């Protein structure tokens, strides 16, 4: 597995801060062509005691 391009963007939400991102993964098994997959992430953070706390993390995959 090799990491490719990554991009992240923050969005305000009613629960605090939401970060959406996409990570490109290049996966290759022995003697097989490289498959590129997108790992789509969404993280939500809340402020607790003045510090950010991860409250939710969702991940899904798409195949190209």
N, C-alpha and C positions, 0 to 999 in steps of 0.2 A: 504494500500500500504506500502510495506517495501522496502527499498533500499538494493540491493545486491552489488556484486562486481562492481567496476568502473575501467576503464583504459583509459588513455589519452596519446596521443603522438603528438608532435609538428613536423610540416613540414615547411620548408621554401617555400614561394611561391613568384610569381612575384609581388603580391600585398602587401606583408608584411609577416605575420606569419599566418599559418593555424594550428588549433588544431583539431584533430580527436579524438572522444571518444565514449565509449560504457558504458551505465549505465544499470545494470540489475534491473528490477522492479519485485517484487513478489506481485501480486494482488489477493485478495480473497474477493468475495462477500459473504454475509451471507449463510452459509451451502453449499458452493460450494468449489470444490478443488482449490488449489492455482494454478494460471496461472503465468508463468514466461514470461516476455516480455523484449526485448532488446530495449533500446532507443539509437539510433545511432545519434551522434551529430557531426557537423562540424562547427567550428567557424573561422572566418577570422578577423585578426586584422591589422590595419595600424598604423604607427607612426605619430602622429600629435602633434607638439609642444614638442617633446621628450617624449610623453606619449602614451601608447597603447590605441587604440580606437577600439571597436568592430564595424566592418563594415558589417558583414553578419553572420547570424546564421541559419543553416538548421538542422532540426530534422526529423527522420523517425523512425518507429516502426517495429519490427519483432516479431512474436509470436513463442514461442517454445512449 
